[in-house]
Structures are given as C-alpha cells and as structure tokens.
Amino acid sequence: MSVEGGGLLGRLRSDGPQMPEALARIAETILADPDSSAHASIVDLAERSGTSTATVTRFSRTLGFKGYANLRVAIATETGRAEQARWETDISGDIAPDDPLVDVLNVVTAADTRAIQDTAAGLDVTAVERVAGAIAEAKRVEIFGLGSSGTAAREMAFRLERIRVPVWFRGDSHTALTNAALLLPGDVAIGLSHSGRTREVIETLAEAADHGALTVAVTSHSRSPLAEIADVLFTTVVQETTFRLAALSALQSQLLVLDMIYVAVAQRTYERTAEALELTVRAVEAHRLPEKIPTRKRGRAK
C-alpha cells in the first residue's frame, strides 16, 4: 500500500482493516489519536498497539516510508492540515430521522469536504500527468463503471468528448468487454469501482491490458483486485454518513480525480480545447433562454 494513492489517515481508514492483524492494530492506534501518535516514540506506539518496535518498522515500510521517523512526520503533517479545518473533522456522520435539515447540511458538507481533502492530499500528480499525456495522444479511450461509479465515468466521458477526445463510456458489461478487446497499444482504458471488486470492471480492464492499452484504476481500496491489474492507480477516500454508505459516498472523490485528469488533458491540448469549447457552446446557444425573460402582463379578470 502506498500513501501516494491517498492521504495517509484516509488510507489507514480504508485499508487498515485489510492488513495483517498486528499491522491493523497499529493503524487503529494511530487513527484513534493521530495527534499523540505524531509525537510518540517507536517504543510508545508499539506498547500502545500491543506490538513490537520491529512490527512498527515493518508497518512504516509497508506504507512506503523508509522508517518510523518518516511515518511520524507524515502523521504530524496531516494532523496539522486537519487542525486548520477542525470544524469539518469534528462533525459526526450520524444523521437521525428527526435531525433539522440545517444540521444534515453540515454533516453532508463536512463529510464530502473531508473526503475531497483527503483524496487531494494523496493524489499523485505525476500519475495524473502520465494519464493525461496518454489520453491527449490516444486514438481511443474507453471508460468503464457500474452504479454510482458509472455516474462518474459517464461524466468524465462527457467532458472529454467536448474537447475532441475520442472517448466512449461503457455501462453494459458485454459492450465494455468487446470494445476493450479492440484496444491497441497507445489507447487508454479507465475502470472505476469503489470496492475494486466489481467483477465486470476487473474483467474489462484485464481485457484492455491484454491488448496493450494503458490501464487506469480509480478505487477506494489500493489492495483490491482492480488495483493490482492496473498500470496506474488512483485511490479515493470516502467519508460515510447515515443513508450514504461507502459506495454512495465515493462519487465526489472520484470526480475530483477525474476532473484533475480532464483539466490536465485540456492543458496539453489548449488550442484544440479552446476551439472545441467555443464551437460546442455556440452550437447549443440557440436552445438557451435569454438571461432576462420578458414578464407577461396579466390582464384583469372581467
């Protein structure tokens, strides 16, 4: 698991439960009190988590750090960011049936903001540049996703096609598979799945990989089957609330990742993009009502 694919604390929340038992206990200890963990010695953290200093070192390296000192700096950095927006992190994700909508608004806003911030904190911009460069040059881009992930995938396809990228969104598994089989080296395939375990998306991305396309995965789980088969991995962070379980809460973070890729593509194709946007805006202009609609004068009833 690499922290490059998501904020450190966000990664521990999503991937910690899937780690071996001793490592999972360390993750739980850090998440229970990140501020104290940022200042704890390796011996202190080992004692608090019921493990050993060797296990803490192994935990640090599993996360991609050279040692515990580097992990502690990362925790301190992230807790510092959280302190700047403490109002967001302190709001519970629980929503009761009789809660006022003003309170619900605060909960939903805080959850989505936190998810976006954590995803942004760990977004690998080098990977964004790699994918954007490939899309800008690709003869064919295929995007796959089902359910809520399909909503994000469809939106990405809509944005890319507006700037003359040859892109297709596939929401049907058979259509996705047959078109993945037609991809060639230099083409790009993007698969979205919050769990990283959606069979149809995994099979489609694997098919694309077999034909030499660059494969990209967007998921909340960096140790999932979808993540393992992708050339480039983007991991998203999710903040659940009542009535909005993980898969339903992943949309905002997915859109952040996809929007970064879209903007990076637009930067690389600036002149083509500017021309395309101008043409498409002009094409639908006649279908928009004027800004000021004349008010009808109502006659008096006789």
KEMARLUM-771601 format. One record per residue (C-alpha): x, y negated, z negated; residue in one letter. Coordinates in steps of 0.1 Angstrom, whole numbers. Example, Ala and Ser with C-alpha at 12.3 -4.5 7.8 and 13.67 -1.06 7.14 Angstrom:
// KEMARLUM-771601
+-------+-------+-------+---+
:  east : north :    up : r :
+-------+-------+-------+---+
:   123 :    45 :   -78 : A :
:   137 :    11 :   -71 : S :
+-------+-------+-------+---+
***
This chain:
// KEMARLUM-771601
+-------+-------+-------+---+
:  east : north :    up : r :
+-------+-------+-------+---+
:     0 :     0 :     0 : M :
:    14 :   -34 :    10 : S :
:     4 :   -67 :    -6 : V :
:     9 :   -83 :    28 : E :
:   -26 :   -70 :    38 : G :
:   -44 :   -88 :    10 : G :
:   -39 :  -108 :   -23 : G :
:   -22 :   -88 :   -50 : L :
:   -50 :   -88 :   -75 : L :
:   -75 :   -82 :   -47 : G :
:   -55 :   -52 :   -35 : R :
:   -54 :   -38 :   -70 : L :
:   -92 :   -41 :   -74 : R :
:   -99 :   -22 :   -41 : S :
:   -70 :     3 :   -40 : D :
:   -62 :     8 :   -77 : G :
:   -89 :    34 :   -83 : P :
:   -75 :    55 :   -54 : Q :
:   -39 :    55 :   -68 : M :
:   -24 :    84 :   -88 : P :
:   -37 :    84 :  -124 : E :
:    -6 :    68 :  -141 : A :
:    -4 :    41 :  -114 : L :
:   -41 :    34 :  -116 : A :
:   -37 :    28 :  -154 : R :
:   -11 :     1 :  -147 : I :
:   -34 :   -15 :  -122 : A :
:   -62 :   -15 :  -147 : E :
:   -40 :   -31 :  -173 : T :
:   -29 :   -59 :  -150 : I :
:   -64 :   -66 :  -139 : L :
:   -77 :   -66 :  -175 : A :
:   -53 :   -95 :  -184 : D :
:   -33 :  -109 :  -154 : P :
:   -21 :  -139 :  -174 : D :
:    -5 :  -117 :  -201 : S :
:     9 :   -93 :  -175 : S :
:    26 :  -121 :  -157 : A :
:    47 :  -127 :  -189 : H :
:    50 :   -92 :  -201 : A :
:    83 :   -73 :  -201 : S :
:    85 :   -40 :  -183 : I :
:    85 :   -22 :  -217 : V :
:    54 :   -42 :  -228 : D :
:    35 :   -33 :  -196 : L :
:    45 :     4 :  -199 : A :
:    33 :     5 :  -235 : E :
:     0 :   -13 :  -228 : R :
:    -8 :    10 :  -199 : S :
:     3 :    42 :  -217 : G :
:    30 :    49 :  -191 : T :
:    68 :    46 :  -189 : S :
:    92 :    20 :  -175 : T :
:   101 :    43 :  -147 : A :
:    64 :    46 :  -137 : T :
:    61 :     8 :  -138 : V :
:    91 :     5 :  -115 : T :
:    75 :    31 :   -92 : R :
:    43 :    12 :   -92 : F :
:    61 :   -20 :   -82 : S :
:    78 :    -3 :   -53 : R :
:    45 :    13 :   -42 : T :
:    32 :   -22 :   -38 : L :
:    62 :   -32 :   -17 : G :
:    83 :   -50 :   -43 : F :
:   120 :   -43 :   -49 : K :
:   113 :   -41 :   -87 : G :
:    92 :   -52 :  -116 : Y :
:   107 :   -87 :  -117 : A :
:    93 :   -94 :   -82 : N :
:    59 :   -80 :   -91 : L :
:    57 :  -102 :  -122 : R :
:    65 :  -133 :  -101 : V :
:    37 :  -123 :   -77 : A :
:    12 :  -119 :  -106 : I :
:    22 :  -153 :  -120 : A :
:    19 :  -169 :   -86 : T :
:   -16 :  -155 :   -81 : E :
:   -29 :  -163 :  -116 : T :
:   -16 :  -199 :  -110 : G :
:   -38 :  -201 :   -79 : R :
:   -68 :  -188 :   -98 : A :
:   -63 :  -213 :  -126 : E :
:   -68 :  -241 :  -101 : Q :
:  -103 :  -229 :   -93 : A :
:  -112 :  -213 :  -127 : R :
:  -149 :  -222 :  -123 : W :
:  -151 :  -197 :   -95 : E :
:  -134 :  -168 :  -112 : T :
:  -154 :  -171 :  -145 : D :
:  -188 :  -168 :  -130 : I :
:  -203 :  -133 :  -133 : S :
:  -215 :  -114 :  -103 : G :
:  -246 :  -103 :  -121 : D :
:  -280 :  -116 :  -109 : I :
:  -311 :  -109 :  -129 : A :
:  -346 :  -108 :  -113 : P :
:  -357 :  -139 :  -132 : D :
:  -325 :  -160 :  -127 : D :
:  -331 :  -195 :  -113 : P :
:  -320 :  -199 :   -77 : L :
:  -296 :  -226 :   -87 : V :
:  -277 :  -200 :  -108 : D :
:  -279 :  -174 :   -80 : V :
:  -264 :  -200 :   -56 : L :
:  -235 :  -205 :   -79 : N :
:  -229 :  -167 :   -82 : V :
:  -230 :  -161 :   -45 : V :
:  -209 :  -191 :   -37 : T :
:  -183 :  -181 :   -63 : A :
:  -182 :  -145 :   -51 : A :
:  -178 :  -154 :   -14 : D :
:  -152 :  -182 :   -22 : T :
:  -131 :  -158 :   -43 : R :
:  -132 :  -131 :   -16 : A :
:  -121 :  -155 :    11 : I :
:   -94 :  -170 :   -11 : Q :
:   -80 :  -135 :   -20 : D :
:   -81 :  -124 :    16 : T :
:   -64 :  -155 :    28 : A :
:   -37 :  -152 :     1 : A :
:   -26 :  -119 :    15 : G :
:   -32 :  -125 :    52 : L :
:    -1 :  -116 :    73 : D :
:     2 :  -144 :    97 : V :
:    29 :  -126 :   116 : T :
:     5 :   -98 :   123 : A :
:   -21 :  -124 :   134 : V :
:     4 :  -138 :   159 : E :
:    12 :  -104 :   172 : R :
:   -25 :   -95 :   178 : V :
:   -33 :  -130 :   192 : A :
:    -4 :  -127 :   217 : G :
:   -16 :   -93 :   228 : A :
:   -52 :  -104 :   233 : I :
:   -41 :  -135 :   253 : A :
:   -23 :  -112 :   277 : E :
:   -47 :   -82 :   277 : A :
:   -67 :   -72 :   307 : K :
:   -93 :   -56 :   284 : R :
:  -102 :   -60 :   247 : V :
:  -126 :   -36 :   231 : E :
:  -142 :   -43 :   196 : I :
:  -160 :   -16 :   176 : F :
:  -181 :   -18 :   144 : G :
:  -213 :    -5 :   130 : L :
:  -238 :   -20 :   105 : G :
:  -225 :   -52 :    88 : S :
:  -191 :   -47 :   103 : S :
:  -208 :   -46 :   137 : G :
:  -222 :   -81 :   130 : T :
:  -186 :   -94 :   125 : A :
:  -174 :   -75 :   156 : A :
:  -202 :   -89 :   178 : R :
:  -194 :  -125 :   166 : E :
:  -157 :  -120 :   175 : M :
:  -166 :  -108 :   210 : A :
:  -189 :  -138 :   215 : F :
:  -162 :  -162 :   206 : R :
:  -135 :  -146 :   227 : L :
:  -157 :  -143 :   258 : E :
:  -164 :  -180 :   255 : R :
:  -127 :  -187 :   262 : I :
:  -124 :  -163 :   291 : R :
:  -110 :  -133 :   273 : V :
:  -122 :  -100 :   289 : P :
:  -138 :   -86 :   258 : V :
:  -166 :   -61 :   251 : W :
:  -184 :   -53 :   218 : F :
:  -195 :   -17 :   215 : R :
:  -221 :    -9 :   189 : G :
:  -230 :    25 :   203 : D :
:  -205 :    53 :   194 : S :
:  -207 :    71 :   227 : H :
:  -203 :    39 :   247 : T :
:  -174 :    30 :   225 : A :
:  -156 :    63 :   229 : L :
:  -160 :    63 :   267 : T :
:  -147 :    28 :   271 : N :
:  -118 :    34 :   247 : A :
:  -108 :    63 :   270 : A :
:  -104 :    38 :   298 : L :
:   -80 :    15 :   280 : L :
:   -44 :    12 :   291 : L :
:   -11 :     1 :   276 : P :
:   -13 :   -37 :   272 : G :
:   -50 :   -35 :   263 : D :
:   -63 :   -41 :   227 : V :
:   -88 :   -22 :   206 : A :
:  -101 :   -36 :   173 : I :
:  -121 :   -15 :   148 : G :
:  -139 :   -28 :   118 : L :
:  -151 :    -8 :    88 : S :
:  -153 :   -20 :    52 : H :
:  -147 :    15 :    38 : S :
:  -122 :    25 :    65 : G :
:  -140 :    59 :    66 : R :
:  -167 :    53 :    93 : T :
:  -162 :    84 :   115 : R :
:  -173 :    67 :   147 : E :
:  -149 :    38 :   143 : V :
:  -120 :    60 :   134 : I :
:  -126 :    83 :   164 : E :
:  -129 :    54 :   188 : T :
:   -97 :    37 :   176 : L :
:   -78 :    70 :   178 : A :
:   -90 :    75 :   213 : E :
:   -78 :    40 :   222 : A :
:   -44 :    48 :   206 : A :
:   -41 :    80 :   227 : D :
:   -42 :    58 :   259 : H :
:   -16 :    34 :   247 : G :
:   -37 :     4 :   237 : A :
:   -27 :   -18 :   207 : L :
:   -50 :    -7 :   179 : T :
:   -61 :   -31 :   151 : V :
:   -80 :   -22 :   120 : A :
:   -99 :   -46 :    97 : V :
:  -109 :   -28 :    65 : T :
:  -110 :   -34 :    27 : S :
:   -90 :    -2 :    20 : H :
:   -54 :    -1 :    30 : S :
:   -51 :    36 :    23 : R :
:   -81 :    47 :    43 : S :
:   -80 :    69 :    74 : P :
:   -88 :    39 :    97 : L :
:   -58 :    20 :    83 : A :
:   -35 :    50 :    88 : E :
:   -41 :    52 :   126 : I :
:   -39 :    15 :   134 : A :
:    -8 :    -2 :   148 : D :
:   -18 :   -34 :   130 : V :
:   -38 :   -35 :    97 : L :
:   -57 :   -64 :    82 : F :
:   -72 :   -58 :    47 : T :
:  -101 :   -78 :    34 : T :
:  -111 :   -84 :    -2 : V :
:  -146 :   -81 :   -14 : V :
:  -165 :   -95 :   -44 : Q :
:  -197 :   -77 :   -52 : E :
:  -228 :   -92 :   -67 : T :
:  -261 :   -77 :   -77 : T :
:  -281 :   -69 :   -45 : F :
:  -249 :   -74 :   -24 : R :
:  -228 :   -43 :   -27 : L :
:  -193 :   -40 :   -12 : A :
:  -202 :   -32 :    24 : A :
:  -227 :   -61 :    24 : L :
:  -203 :   -85 :     9 : S :
:  -174 :   -78 :    33 : A :
:  -187 :  -100 :    61 : L :
:  -173 :  -133 :    50 : Q :
:  -137 :  -119 :    46 : S :
:  -139 :  -100 :    79 : Q :
:  -150 :  -132 :    97 : L :
:  -120 :  -151 :    81 : L :
:   -96 :  -126 :    96 : V :
:  -112 :  -126 :   130 : L :
:  -116 :  -163 :   131 : D :
:   -78 :  -167 :   124 : M :
:   -71 :  -143 :   154 : I :
:   -96 :  -162 :   176 : Y :
:   -80 :  -196 :   168 : V :
:   -45 :  -182 :   174 : A :
:   -56 :  -169 :   208 : V :
:   -71 :  -203 :   216 : A :
:   -38 :  -220 :   207 : Q :
:   -19 :  -197 :   231 : R :
:   -44 :  -204 :   259 : T :
:   -50 :  -240 :   252 : Y :
:   -57 :  -254 :   287 : E :
:   -78 :  -224 :   297 : R :
:   -97 :  -225 :   264 : T :
:  -104 :  -262 :   266 : A :
:  -117 :  -259 :   302 : E :
:  -138 :  -229 :   293 : A :
:  -154 :  -245 :   263 : L :
:  -163 :  -276 :   283 : E :
:  -179 :  -256 :   310 : L :
:  -199 :  -234 :   286 : T :
:  -211 :  -264 :   266 : V :
:  -222 :  -282 :   298 : R :
:  -240 :  -250 :   311 : A :
:  -264 :  -249 :   281 : V :
:  -267 :  -287 :   276 : E :
:  -300 :  -289 :   295 : A :
:  -315 :  -264 :   271 : H :
:  -309 :  -286 :   241 : R :
:  -335 :  -312 :   229 : L :
:  -323 :  -348 :   228 : P :
:  -310 :  -360 :   194 : E :
:  -339 :  -383 :   190 : K :
:  -373 :  -368 :   198 : I :
:  -400 :  -394 :   206 : P :
:  -426 :  -394 :   180 : T :
:  -461 :  -387 :   192 : R :
:  -487 :  -413 :   183 : K :
:  -517 :  -396 :   167 : R :
:  -550 :  -411 :   178 : G :
:  -576 :  -418 :   152 : R :
:  -604 :  -393 :   149 : A :
:  -636 :  -407 :   162 : K :
+-------+-------+-------+---+
***
